[in-house]
């Protein structure tokens, strides 16, 4: 699955490699006392920050009409942020010497050249992507009309920019000239075409997939209503509790949560003062949530709603929810209200990455309305997850069903690399202050 993801992210990987090459060239061509090419720790810090901030700002996203996100404004932001870090790292001193001023001039030259060259290269790369975008993958579907329409809906609901074209098999001879994949519904007999299918698989590399695998590979989510009893028994839904991947995950949770607790402590203290000053109410808000295997846990959050927000009982947050305070709006947008939960990650009740825990009373409703909903409780709940970085804030049964499909994908494909991907996508959401408001 990770290899398939890499194939889908060719534009992202190419963009990062282009920027890394540009930085390497400009870094070694920048006037300095050194002679000849060199790669130092300073260079790795520079390239890491440049690529991280570029990703967060969305500069590596595809742009199929015009390169809207690869703009001078974004380059300017990257230039300023990285330069400030470099300035503090090298010249944080009241003693301004001539040598430091020369270094400052060299750093301005370096970042300016890199920014201009990167802008041009990313523009050309996006123009190349426009031409490669014209061809749409064609998928032949063999199955009932009901299942066919369901998959059309899955494609329509997906966040894919380049959506595959689904073609219904008519029952006659199959022309595999432009067909990349064959999607076959369970219990559908196409024995009379088996020779043609095998021939296309050998000569043209035709992929033959069942609905669950096709959604998993192409949509990066698994709709819960396509999971039958056979799929529940045949597929692995329960990650091994003591596997190497799980141990690495737990070690990472301990180290990262402890580090983040120390780093974000001043932010939590400042936010607590703002909450107290606004309405004199309590700073923290505790809530019962459902954890792994249906166990109950108590989460702690910075309070973002009025003191009596749930006097009439639990309910989902709404768009422009009047219960949210002015300070709370900012805390939610930047995800600062979630920071106290880092302690639960450190103690092992939660994880940094995993399905978001829901309230027991809401879970009861969702488990009755949504097929296979309780599968999401097979893993320790997380601060962020695959659903959170791929779908906006959910506030309805339909939204919960969509988010479940992403949680099920995570269960089936859990790995260290997927966790890292979600971590960086989460950083991107936080720094862009997006995805924290209900869509309805």
Helices and strands as residue ranges (DSSP letters): H 2-8, H 10-29, H 41-57, H 72-91, H 98-133, E 138-142, H 145-157, E 165-168, E 179-184, G 191-193, H 194-204, E 207-210, H 211-218, G 224-226, H 229-234, H 244-279, E 284-290, G 292-294, E 296-302, H 326-333, G 336-341, H 342-347, E 351-353, H 360-369, G 373-378, E 382-384, H 386-390, H 397-413, H 416-431
